[in-house]
Amino acid sequence: MLEVSELTKIYREGRGIRNLSFQMNSGTTFGFLGPNGAGKTTTIRLLMGFMKPDQGSARIWGLDCWKNRTELKSIVSYLPGELHFIEQQTGQEFLDLIEGMHGERRDIKRNQIELLRSLELDPKQRIRKMSKGMKQKLGIVAAFMLDSQVLILDEPTSGLDPLMQKTFVELILEEKKKGKTIFMSSHQFSEIERTCEQAAIIREGELLNIQDVASLKRNERQTFEVEVEGEEDAEFLRQSGLTIYALGKSRFTIILADKQELLWKTLAQIHVKRFKQGTLELEEAFMQYYR
Ligand SMILES: Nc1ncnc2c1ncn2[C@@H]1O[C@H](COP(=O)(O)OP(=O)(O)OP(=O)(O)O)[C@@H](O)[C@H]1O
């Protein structure tokens, strides 16, 4: 349904995205994670047909995101990462403007009222006087009220307080029930975990990994947090062949998929100050790729 193939866009300074390929099915939600500057917004802008790719293509329902960008506007709703409003307008005037662009559709007004209620937003206020979170809510109402089949959302919960982030997750789950296809970038692992079937990690413009979120949750792996006495012990651990991540000079997380025997053998040969067992959360699984 959404098909990205070898998508490449390099800016003049050499940054951008390289050879991105992935697919998602209709009616599913795809999470796009990655550190700042990784290329999430660039990918989203290419999906929206705001820029021409240097190479490769992105297609939504067979339509090329660049060549067919005008047709795509009628099936895709977009929430930008940075919202730009006419500041002297009221929230309601802004929403009326968007509504006006989509002809006489009574359902838009109905959806709008419902969304304003669940996000607890008063649209009568001037946008200039709105907080960052209120402006974000206004952007969400504008994107969701159109009831488009495809939603492309760039960091939709940025600026929202934790309670509103939860409301937003519920909103996404409602949209999923209606069969919507949703692509969203985020820094919130819990939000992705609760809403997405697939999650991709992008770093320095390259796709590192695509995960099936459900199987990641199923295959929770054991972790061990270990604090060792001295540098010699730390070095021994580093050379052990175990999968380890340094938390400090003498503190490490060991991720155990198999190699149980190796773990105990290694620990028997070093001085361990502290030892804690846990399971690898989705967030930590992804953090491996951030590091
Ligand atoms: N118009 C532009 N001209 C030149 N370089 C750009 C432009 N837009 C983005 N970049 C660079 O491309 C890289 C990817 O940026 P992008 O905005 O896509 O990242 P991002 O993953 O959305 O980051 P964030 O999480 O901080 O929003 C960055 O190094 C950025 O500086």
The ligand as an SDF file (V2000), in Angstrom:
LIG
                    3D

 31 33  0  0  0  0  0  0  0  0999 V2000
   16.4740   21.8720    3.8050 N   0  0  0  0  0  0  0  0  0  0  0  0
   17.5970   21.3020    4.2320 C   0  0  0  0  0  0  0  0  0  0  0  0
   18.7910   21.6650    3.7130 N   0  0  0  0  0  0  0  0  0  0  0  0
   19.9490   21.0840    4.1190 C   0  0  0  0  0  0  0  0  0  0  0  0
   20.0280   20.1140    5.0540 N   0  0  0  0  0  0  0  0  0  0  0  0
   18.8580   19.7060    5.6140 C   0  0  0  0  0  0  0  0  0  0  0  0
   17.5940   20.2840    5.2460 C   0  0  0  0  0  0  0  0  0  0  0  0
   16.6220   19.6760    5.9610 N   0  0  0  0  0  0  0  0  0  0  0  0
   17.2510   18.7780    6.7530 C   0  0  0  0  0  0  0  0  0  0  0  0
   18.5860   18.7870    6.5480 N   0  0  0  0  0  0  0  0  0  0  0  0
   19.5980   17.9150    7.1930 C   0  0  0  0  0  0  0  0  0  0  0  0
   19.2680   16.5480    6.8850 O   0  0  0  0  0  0  0  0  0  0  0  0
   19.4010   15.7180    8.0240 C   0  0  0  0  0  0  0  0  0  0  0  0
   18.0640   15.0450    8.3400 C   0  0  0  0  0  0  0  0  0  0  0  0
   17.1450   16.0100    8.8180 O   0  0  0  0  0  0  0  0  0  0  0  0
   15.6430   15.6650    9.2120 P   0  0  0  0  0  0  0  0  0  0  0  0
   14.9520   16.9650    9.5180 O   0  0  0  0  0  0  0  0  0  0  0  0
   15.0470   14.8230    8.1650 O   0  0  0  0  0  0  0  0  0  0  0  0
   15.8640   14.8210   10.5610 O   0  0  0  0  0  0  0  0  0  0  0  0
   14.8090   14.2730   11.6330 P   0  0  0  0  0  0  0  0  0  0  0  0
   15.0860   12.8230   11.7790 O   0  0  0  0  0  0  0  0  0  0  0  0
   13.4280   14.6740   11.2800 O   0  0  0  0  0  0  0  0  0  0  0  0
   15.2910   15.0130   12.9710 O   0  0  0  0  0  0  0  0  0  0  0  0
   14.4890   15.5280   14.2910 P   0  0  0  0  0  0  0  0  0  0  0  0
   14.2200   14.3140   15.1400 O   0  0  0  0  0  0  0  0  0  0  0  0
   15.5260   16.4220   14.9280 O   0  0  0  0  0  0  0  0  0  0  0  0
   13.2780   16.2590   13.8420 O   0  0  0  0  0  0  0  0  0  0  0  0
   19.9210   16.6150    9.1440 C   0  0  0  0  0  0  0  0  0  0  0  0
   21.3020   16.4750    9.2120 O   0  0  0  0  0  0  0  0  0  0  0  0
   19.5410   18.0160    8.7000 C   0  0  0  0  0  0  0  0  0  0  0  0
   20.4700   18.9690    9.1800 O   0  0  0  0  0  0  0  0  0  0  0  0
  1  2  1  0
  2  3  1  0
  2  7  2  0
  3  4  2  0
  4  5  1  0
  5  6  2  0
  6  7  1  0
  6 10  1  0
  7  8  1  0
  8  9  2  0
  9 10  1  0
 10 11  1  0
 11 12  1  0
 11 30  1  0
 12 13  1  0
 13 14  1  0
 13 28  1  0
 14 15  1  0
 15 16  1  0
 16 17  2  0
 16 18  1  0
 16 19  1  0
 19 20  1  0
 20 21  2  0
 20 22  1  0
 20 23  1  0
 23 24  1  0
 24 25  2  0
 24 26  1  0
 24 27  1  0
 28 29  1  0
 28 30  1  0
 30 31  1  0
M  END
$$$$
